[in-house]
């Protein structure tokens, strides 16, 4: 395990510390609230995702429909319901508890595809589940939040559906169209997209941490513990349920990472649109750096153990 392989993770942790200790500095600049830019930053990231989508991203649906279905069902059941259970067990304030359910109800994180590659997992399966969970999220996330978190905070299904459509579906469609119309320009854009995505997620985490610093001082360490447990549940249950169904080792690793790694940036943006970034957005802000640390550790461990499949 080399420290240089985790420079981005350590950078995120540093930004969380800075945002926590200097909240006023990173909440607004010259009277402009920095959370104003969370939505457009995420839209650019999603636009880039649309510009890189190909039919190959959906190939596993036709090759292994059961594995894709299991991955999606595990993702949209294990994480939301374990989030609900943890929020109840630890008796968090309603808006903090709703944030735990929100991050659990979000689609897979794009980082899971990178971790799948490092883990010698089935990358094609990982990409397909990420893509489909993202496309299903505008319906699934509001539905799960309304069903599981509606008793904690007011959740308007259609408002959240529209917010997610603006942040996910529309940018992806625009990205697909632009790639068809201006392929050369979009290929250049896609070269810088990974860097922009990393900076964008870092920006979102910094602003959410700064905005919620006061709430973090009240529930900080306990919330970190719960997020670690939540994240670990996702990996473990996704993996062992896949093995129970006799999926291969590489498929099980992919599903494990898809279940455990969430789109923390999208969850933060949703909390911001709800006007509750300082409370509902906290779990997502912590989940982002935590899953990068745990995902890197798991990927590093699995990379040294190539999957040996039984004939």
C-alpha positions in Angstrom: 0.0 0.0 0.0 1.6 3.2 -1.2 0.6 6.6 0.3 0.9 8.3 -3.1 -2.0 6.1 -4.3 -4.3 7.8 -1.7 -3.4 11.5 -2.4 -6.9 12.4 -3.4 -8.4 10.7 -0.3 -6.0 12.5 2.0 -6.8 15.8 0.1 -10.5 15.3 0.8 -9.9 14.6 4.5 -7.8 17.8 4.6 -10.6 19.8 3.0 -13.1 18.4 5.5 -10.8 19.5 8.4 -10.4 23.0 6.9 -14.1 23.4 6.2 -15.0 22.3 9.7 -12.5 24.7 11.4 -13.1 27.7 9.1 -16.8 27.5 8.2 -17.3 31.2 7.6 -14.5 31.3 5.1 -15.9 28.5 3.0 -19.6 29.1 3.3 -19.6 32.3 1.3 -17.2 34.7 -0.5 -18.0 38.4 -1.0 -21.6 37.8 0.0 -22.1 35.0 -2.5 -23.1 31.6 -0.9 -20.8 28.9 -2.3 -23.5 26.3 -2.1 -25.1 28.2 -5.0 -22.7 26.5 -7.4 -23.1 22.9 -6.2 -25.9 22.2 -8.6 -24.1 23.5 -11.8 -20.9 21.7 -10.8 -22.8 18.4 -10.5 -24.6 19.0 -13.8 -21.3 19.4 -15.6 -20.1 16.1 -14.1 -23.3 14.4 -15.2 -23.1 16.0 -18.7 -19.6 14.4 -19.0 -21.1 11.1 -18.0 -23.6 11.3 -20.8 -20.9 12.2 -23.3 -19.0 9.1 -22.5 -21.9 6.7 -22.5 -21.9 3.9 -25.1 -24.0 0.8 -25.8 -21.2 -1.2 -24.2 -22.3 0.4 -20.8 -25.5 -1.6 -21.2 -24.0 -4.8 -22.6 -24.2 -6.7 -19.3 -28.0 -6.2 -19.2 -28.2 -8.6 -22.2 -25.3 -10.8 -21.2 -26.1 -11.3 -17.5 -29.5 -9.7 -16.7 -29.8 -11.6 -13.4 -26.5 -10.2 -12.1 -27.5 -6.7 -13.1 -30.9 -7.0 -11.5 -29.4 -8.4 -8.3 -26.9 -5.6 -8.1 -29.6 -3.0 -8.6 -32.0 -4.6 -6.1 -29.2 -4.9 -3.5 -28.2 -1.3 -4.0 -31.7 0.1 -3.6 -32.6 -2.1 -0.6 -29.5 -2.8 1.5 -28.3 0.8 1.7 -31.6 2.6 2.3 -32.9 0.2 4.8 -29.6 -0.1 6.7 -29.5 3.7 6.7 -33.0 3.7 8.3 -32.1 1.1 10.9 -28.9 2.9 11.9 -30.6 6.3 12.1 -33.2 4.7 14.5 -30.7 2.8 16.6 -28.5 5.8 17.2 -31.5 8.2 17.6 -30.2 11.1 15.6 -32.1 14.4 15.2 -34.7 14.0 12.4 -32.8 16.0 9.7 -29.5 14.2 10.4 -31.3 10.9 10.3 -33.0 11.8 7.0 -29.5 12.5 5.6 -28.4 9.0 6.4 -31.4 7.6 4.6 -30.7 10.0 1.7 -27.2 8.9 1.1 -28.4 5.3 1.3 -31.1 6.0 -1.3 -28.7 7.6 -3.8 -27.3 5.8 -6.9 -23.9 4.2 -7.1 -20.9 6.4 -7.1 -18.7 6.7 -10.2 -15.7 5.9 -8.0 -17.0 2.3 -7.8 -15.9 1.7 -11.4 -12.3 2.7 -10.7 -12.3 0.5 -7.5 -13.7 -2.4 -9.5 -10.8 -2.1 -12.0 -8.3 -2.0 -9.1 -10.0 -5.0 -7.4 -9.9 -7.2 -10.5 -13.7 -7.3 -10.4 -16.1 -7.5 -13.3 -15.7 -3.9 -14.6 -18.4 -4.2 -17.3 -20.9 -5.3 -14.6 -19.9 -2.4 -12.4 -20.3 0.2 -15.1 -23.7 -1.2 -16.1 -25.0 -1.1 -12.5 -23.6 2.4 -12.0 -25.2 3.7 -15.2 -28.6 2.1 -14.6 -28.8 3.1 -10.9 -28.0 6.7 -12.0 -30.8 6.6 -14.6 -33.2 5.0 -12.2 -32.3 7.4 -9.3 -34.8 10.2 -10.3 -37.6 7.8 -9.5 -36.0 5.5 -6.9 -34.4 8.1 -4.6 -37.6 10.3 -4.1 -39.6 7.1 -3.7 -37.3 5.7 -1.0 -37.0 9.1 0.7 -40.7 9.5 0.8 -41.3 6.0 2.1 -38.5 5.8 4.6 -37.7 9.4 5.5 -41.1 11.0 5.1 -41.8 10.8 8.8 -38.6 12.7 9.6 -38.8 15.6 7.2 -41.2 16.8 4.6 -40.4 15.1 1.3 -42.2 16.1 -1.9 -41.8 13.3 -4.4 -42.4 15.4 -7.6 -40.2 18.2 -6.4 -37.3 15.8 -5.7 -38.0 14.0 -9.0 -37.7 17.3 -10.9 -34.6 18.3 -9.0 -32.9 15.0 -9.9 -34.1 15.2 -13.5 -32.4 18.5 -13.8 -29.2 17.3 -12.1 -29.0 13.8 -13.7 -31.3 13.0 -16.7 -31.2 16.4 -18.6 -27.3 16.8 -18.4 -26.9 13.1 -19.5 -29.2 13.7 -22.5 -27.4 16.9 -23.4 -24.1 15.1 -23.1 -25.3 12.3 -25.4 -26.6 14.9 -28.0 -23.4 17.0 -27.9 -21.2 14.0 -28.4 -23.2 13.1 -31.5 -23.1 16.7 -32.9 -19.6 17.8 -31.8 -17.7 14.6 -31.2 -14.2 16.1 -31.5 -15.0 18.9 -29.1 -16.5 16.5 -26.6 -13.5 14.2 -26.8 -11.3 17.1 -25.7 -13.8 17.9 -22.9 -13.7 14.3 -21.8 -10.0 14.4 -21.4 -10.3 17.1 -18.6 -13.5 15.7 -17.2 -11.9 13.3 -14.7 -9.9 16.2 -13.2 -13.0 18.5 -13.1 -15.0 15.7 -11.5 -12.4 15.2 -8.7 -12.2 19.0 -8.1 -16.0 19.3 -8.3 -16.6 16.6 -5.7 -13.9 18.1 -3.5 -15.6 21.5 -3.7 -19.0 20.1 -2.8 -17.6 18.2 0.2 -15.8 21.4 1.4 -18.9 23.6 1.1 -21.2 21.1 2.8 -18.8 20.6 5.6 -18.4 24.3 6.2 -22.2 24.8 6.0 -22.9 22.1 8.5 -19.9 22.7 10.9 -22.2 23.7 13.8 -24.3 20.5 13.5 -21.1 18.4 13.1 -19.9 19.7 16.4 -23.0 18.1 18.0 -23.1 14.7 16.2 -19.7 14.6 14.4 -17.9 11.6 15.8 -21.0 9.5 16.2 -22.1 10.3 12.6 -18.7 9.3 11.3 -19.0 6.0 13.1 -22.5 5.4 11.7 -21.3 6.3 8.2 -18.4 3.8 8.4 -20.8 1.1 9.6 -23.3 2.0 6.8 -20.6 1.9 4.2 -19.2 -1.4 5.5 -22.6 -3.0 5.6 -23.0 -2.2 1.9 -19.7 -3.9 0.9 -20.3 -7.0 3.1 -23.9 -7.7 2.4 -23.5 -7.0 -1.3 -20.6 -9.4 -1.5 -22.0 -12.2 0.6 -25.5 -12.1 -0.9 -23.8 -12.4 -4.4 -21.8 -15.4 -3.2 -24.9 -16.9 -1.7 -26.4 -16.8 -5.2 -23.3 -18.6 -6.4 -22.1 -15.6 -8.5 -18.4 -15.7 -9.5 -15.8 -13.9 -7.3 -15.2 -11.1 -9.8 -19.0 -10.5 -10.1 -19.4 -10.5 -6.3 -16.6 -8.0 -5.9 -18.3 -5.7 -8.5 -21.7 -5.9 -6.8 -20.1 -5.4 -3.4 -18.5 -2.1 -4.5 -21.7 -1.0 -6.3 -23.8 -1.5 -3.2 -21.3 0.1 -0.8 -20.3 3.2 -2.8 -22.8 6.0 -3.2 -23.0 9.2 -5.2 -22.3 11.5 -2.3 -22.1 14.6 -4.5 -25.6 14.0 -5.8 -26.9 13.4 -2.3 -25.3 16.7 -1.1 -26.8 18.6 -4.1 -30.2 17.2 -3.2 -29.9 18.3 0.4 -28.9 21.7 -0.9 -32.0 21.9 -3.2 -34.1 21.0 -0.1 -32.6 23.9 1.7 -31.1 21.6 4.4 -27.5 21.3 3.3 -26.3 22.0 6.9 -28.1 19.0 8.3 -29.5 16.6 5.7 -26.3 17.0 3.7 -23.9 16.1 6.5 -24.0 12.3 6.1 -23.3 12.6 2.4 -20.3 15.0 3.1 -18.8 12.4 5.5 -19.7 9.4 3.3 -17.7 10.7 0.4 -14.2 10.7 2.0 -15.1 7.5 4.1 -16.0 5.5 1.0 -12.9 6.6 -0.8 -10.8 5.4 2.2 -12.6 2.1 2.6 -12.9 1.5 -1.1 -9.2 2.1 -1.6 -8.3 -0.4 1.2 -10.6 -3.1 -0.2 -9.4 -2.6 -3.7 -5.8 -2.7 -2.6 -6.5 -6.0 -0.7 -8.4 -7.6 -3.6 -5.8 -6.5 -6.2 -3.3 -8.8 -4.5 -5.8 -11.7 -4.6 -6.8 -12.4 -8.2 -10.2 -14.1 -8.4 -9.9 -17.9 -8.9 -13.1 -19.2 -10.3 -14.2 -22.7 -9.9 -15.0 -24.5 -13.3 
